[in-house]
Amino acid sequence: MATLPYGAIFRAQTIGETQGFLKALIHPDNDQIIGFSAFGADAGEVMATVQIAMIAKLPYTALRDAIFAHPTMSEGLIQLFLNVQ
């Protein structure tokens, strides 16, 4: 599992919308994303990115290691997935 407050996302800081969070549940055997929540500004942008990864059954590391445009809310997925325990 990993969580990230919106205040840690560069785009959220840029637009002054730092209230909210990202949270992901990761399968321990295959590193697939099995649950995801986003609550905050432009959460739909982030949800769509994670949804595609979940449909494709990609491991969370595919998003963690991706290069996202800067600054975007989806860029916060890198920080989120760096926090996987």
C-alpha positions as CSV (number, residue, x, y, z in Angstrom):
1,M,0.0,0.0,0.0
2,A,1.1,3.6,-0.6
3,T,-0.3,7.0,0.2
4,L,0.6,10.5,-0.8
5,P,-0.8,13.8,0.3
6,Y,-1.8,16.2,-2.5
7,G,0.6,18.7,-1.0
8,A,3.5,16.6,-2.3
9,I,2.4,16.9,-5.9
10,F,4.1,19.7,-7.8
11,R,1.0,20.5,-9.9
12,A,-1.1,20.7,-6.8
13,Q,1.4,23.2,-5.3
14,T,1.4,25.2,-8.5
15,I,-2.4,25.7,-8.6
16,G,-2.7,26.0,-4.8
17,E,-5.0,22.9,-4.5
18,T,-3.1,20.9,-1.9
19,Q,-5.9,19.3,0.0
20,G,-6.5,15.6,-0.9
21,F,-4.6,12.4,-1.3
22,L,-3.6,9.5,-3.5
23,K,-3.8,5.9,-2.2
24,A,-2.9,2.6,-3.9
25,L,-3.3,-1.0,-2.9
26,I,-0.6,-3.3,-4.5
27,H,-0.8,-7.1,-4.8
28,P,2.2,-8.5,-2.9
29,D,2.8,-11.4,-5.3
30,N,2.8,-9.7,-8.7
31,D,3.0,-5.9,-7.9
32,Q,-0.2,-5.2,-9.8
33,I,-2.4,-2.3,-8.7
34,I,-5.5,-3.8,-7.2
35,G,-7.1,-0.7,-5.7
36,F,-6.7,3.1,-6.1
37,S,-8.3,6.2,-4.7
38,A,-7.7,9.8,-5.6
39,F,-9.4,12.7,-3.7
40,G,-8.6,16.2,-4.7
41,A,-8.3,18.6,-7.7
42,D,-8.2,17.0,-11.1
43,A,-8.4,13.5,-9.5
44,G,-10.0,12.2,-12.7
45,E,-6.8,12.9,-14.7
46,V,-4.9,10.6,-12.3
47,M,-7.6,8.0,-12.1
48,A,-7.6,7.5,-15.9
49,T,-3.9,6.9,-15.9
50,V,-4.1,4.3,-13.2
51,Q,-7.2,2.7,-14.8
52,I,-5.2,2.0,-18.0
53,A,-2.4,0.5,-16.0
54,M,-4.9,-1.7,-14.1
55,I,-6.6,-2.9,-17.3
56,A,-3.3,-3.8,-18.8
57,K,-2.3,-5.6,-15.6
58,L,0.9,-3.6,-15.4
59,P,2.9,-3.7,-12.2
60,Y,3.0,-0.4,-10.2
61,T,6.6,0.0,-11.2
62,A,5.6,0.8,-14.8
63,L,4.0,4.0,-13.5
64,R,6.7,4.6,-10.9
65,D,9.4,4.5,-13.6
66,A,7.4,6.4,-16.2
67,I,8.2,9.9,-17.4
68,F,5.2,12.2,-17.0
69,A,4.7,15.8,-18.3
70,H,5.6,18.4,-15.7
71,P,3.7,19.7,-14.0
72,T,0.7,17.5,-14.1
73,M,-1.3,15.7,-11.3
74,S,-0.4,12.4,-12.9
75,E,3.2,13.2,-12.2
76,G,2.3,12.6,-8.5
77,L,2.1,8.9,-9.3
78,I,5.9,8.7,-9.3
79,Q,6.1,9.9,-5.7
80,L,3.1,7.7,-4.7
81,F,4.7,4.6,-6.0
82,L,8.1,5.4,-4.6
83,N,6.3,5.0,-1.2
84,V,5.1,1.4,-1.7
85,Q,5.8,-0.7,1.4
